[in-house]
Amino acid sequence: MKKLFGTGAIAAVVMAVSGSAHGFECEVKEASMDKPGGFPERALTMIVPYGPAGGSGQVAGAMAEAVTGLTGVAINRDHKPGGSGTVGMTAYMTAPADGYNVMEHIDDASSAHALDSSRPNPASDLIPLVISQVTFSQVYIRTGETRFTDWSSFVEWVKAQDGKATIANVSKEGSMERVTMKFITEASGMKIQQISFDKGAPRYGALLGGQVDALFEQPGDVRKFLDAGEFKPILTIFDERPGVFGDVPTHREVGMDFDPLLRFRGFYVHKDAPADRVKWLQWAFQRGYCQDSYQAFNDSKFMTVIDSYRDTAGARELITRSVAQYRDVYKAMGLDVK
């Protein structure tokens, strides 16, 4: 498999992520902050461009709970799934930029801008309040599966199916998941049908019910299935084995030579929101990350394997680097990068 970008690129991303020392950040973050001119005087609205059951819905709920617990300000979540995040992004960009509307989004916003620069740049058209999750991906099968039991037997079985094997994945071409699966299939020489689901619940249900043979996902999103012994990972897409998945091989260990793309989730406000309100929101969401309820949530979702905290400056750095990374990938894939 041809490397599409050098190891230095992903090493820089991982080092930047892992070096943020969120424990220290939480120690020095102000415990309280005066509301600017009484803002907010009513509930905030959080637009979430994915359904409530998937990773975005879960992190949005956890952060809303943390911020409300910290500030006493209610947050109403407005889920607008569709188009792998584009429906929610479009809705958010047309909402009033008064600080009362915030948005949760994932790295799909960065990859969308990388492919088409006319789409919002989350590092400049938006103000990142906090990046609160960074994680890796895995391939899962049912624990009771008998046709294959590990990565090598899975690849052998898939190759024997003459293109009829299936894996559940997201729908958006060019997304982190789709790009990574392209790397995997090319490197392993197997053909597999990717069955598209925009929402997490039906994606997980497809594997659980046997409608698909495997699932591409991040470990925190399927934690309950792992804890219940229903799913098991057979491949980790990361440069080294995380301790909690020490018995699962990485893509590099099975002979794949590509740099892993990371999933990250965070919270944003429009760049035209009043500066004093933005400052308060930055404090509220960054301090919200430090709340015990949110820390417990992240720990339960395997989000402490890589340090997940990035403040506004760190988030912009991660997003800008990721956009450049995706553009290199898309150009190498022969896509029309605008």
Secondary structure, DSSP 8 states (H G I E B T S, - for coil): ---SS-HHHHHHHHHHHHTS-HHHHHHHS-S----GGG--SS-EEEEESS-SSSHHHHHHHHHHHHHHHHH---EEEEE---GGGHHHHHHHHTS--SSSEEEEEETHHHHHHHH-TTS--TTTTEEEEEEEEEE-EEEEEETT--S--SHHHHHHHHHHTTT--EEEE-S-TTSHHHHHHHHHHHHHT---EEEE-SSHHHHHHHHHTTSSSEEEE-GGGGHHHHHTTSEEEEEEESSS--GGGTTS-BTTTTT-------EEEEEEEETTS-HHHHHHHHHHHHHHHHSHHHHHHHHHTTTTSS---B-HHHHHHHHHHHHHHHHHHHHHTT----
